[in-house]
């Protein structure tokens, strides 16, 4: 397992449309997922998309079993490997909340997201995933899946007066915790 470098906003590879995974349960796929997990854990991420480490595949991981210091007041999301995801909002209702991103280090912004959604896809073995979620879980899924269509959270923001450096907006959170 290897901690990979995370691409930063401005890198054109973050703006690509990711390609569907065609083959499941391969050593290469398992190694990629292991590297993504190690990278996400090393930087206290709530999730990580393959494009963030320069791999142009429809693959995201998110959640975990431990409290995340970047989001201490958020409910835990089950550890998930989600491949070739499809997201369907279950209503037009949105929630606005603060988001950060490993590819946009040191900054946070208020982003509107669907509050209740259904998502499908596959795990690393090719087994189907079918979930209906809301709240923080729904936000994390949308944020990570945005990376698969070349979007970063600032592109979803509507009010740039609620965007800034974490250390200024939230003095109790160190810059290291938000990178």
N, C-alpha and C positions, 0 to 999 in steps of 0.2 A: 504494500500500500504506500502511496505517495501523496503528500500534500501538494496540490497543484496550484499554480499561479492563477489568480482570479483576474479576468479582464476588467478594465475600468471603462466607464463611460467615455466615449470618444473613439473607442476601438470599433472599427467598422464591422468586425465579426459579431458584435452584439446586436446588430441591426438586421441580420439575416433571418430568413424563414428556415427553421430547422427541418431536417428530413426525417421521415418516419423510420423507426427501427423495423427492420425486415426479419431479423432472426433473433430469437430469444435463447436464453440458457446456454450461452457460449462463454468460454473462458475470458474472451476479450470484454464481453458485456459485464461479467462479474467483476473483473479487474477495474473497469471504469467506475462501476458503482462503488466498489470499495474505496477507490481514490476519492470519489465525490464525498462519501461519508466522512473519511478522514479529514478532508479539506473543510467540510462544513463544521465538523466538531472543533477543529483547530481554531476557527475564527468565530465560534459561537453563533453560527448562522441558524436561522429558523428553517432555511431551505436552500437549495442550490440547483441550478439548471445546467445541463451539459454545455450549452453555449457560453456560459460564464467562464468555463475553463477551456474554451476554444474548440469544443467538440460539437459539431453541427447536427445533433440528433434530438429528437423529441423525447427527452428523458429528464425528469426532475426527481429530486428527493426532497423530503421535508419531514418535519416532526422529530420527535425524540422522546426518550424516557426520562430525561433530566430537565430540571428547570433551566430555562435559557436566560442568562444574565442580560442579554440585550432586550428581552421582553419579559421581565420578572412578574408582571401583573397579568399576563395572558394565560389562558388555559392551555394545557398541554395538547398537542396534536399527535396522533399516533404515528410512529415511524412508518414512512411510506416511500416506496419506489413506484413511480407512475410513469408509464411509457405510452406514447401515442395518445395523450389525453384528449378528451372532448368534454367541454364545459357547457352546461345548459343552465341559464338562470331560471329560477322557479317563480320569480316575480320581478317587477321593475324596481322594487324597493332597494335602496342603496344605504350604505353606512359610510360615513367619512371617518378616517382615523389616520394617525401618524404611521408612516412607513419609513424604513431605511432599506438599504440594499448594499450587499457586499461589493457590487460593481459601481456604487456611488458612495464611496466611503466618507464618513464624517458628516453626512448631510441627512436630514429628515424632512419629510413633507406630508401634508394631509392629502390623502388620496381617496376618491369615492370608489367603492366596490359594491357589487351585488351582495346583499346580505344573506341570501339563501340560494343555494344552487345544488345541482346534481352533476357529478362527474363520473366518467368512465375511462377506462384505459386498461393497461396490463401491467403485471408485475414482471420482475426479471425472468421468471420462468415461463411467461406467456399466459399466466392465469388471469382471468378477467377481474377487474376492480370495478365496483359499482357502488357509489356512495352518494348520499344526500347529506349536506352539511350546511352550517351557518356560522356566523360570527367570525372569530379569528381563524378557524380552520378554513372557512371559505375564502377569507382574505389571503391567506398563505398560498392556497392553491392557485388563485387568480394571479397573484404576484409572480409566482414561479412559472406558470404557464405563459404569462406575457413574454418571458424571455424566449419562448419557442417561436414567437411571431415577431421578434425584433423590437419589442417595446420595453422601455425602462419606466419605472414609476413616475418620474417627472413628466413624461409624455401624457400621463393620465390626469395630472393635477389641473385644477380649475382656478386656484387662487394662490398665486406665488407670494402673497404676503404671509402665507403659512408654509414656508420653505426656508430652510437655513441650516447653519452648522449646529450639529447636535450639542456641542459644548456651550453654545450660546443659548439655544432653546431649552436645553435640559442640563443645567450646570452640574447636576449630580451624576451624570453619565460621562465617563471619561471617553476621550477620542478613541482609545484602544478598544473599548467595549463596542464601539459602533463601526469599526473598520471591518 
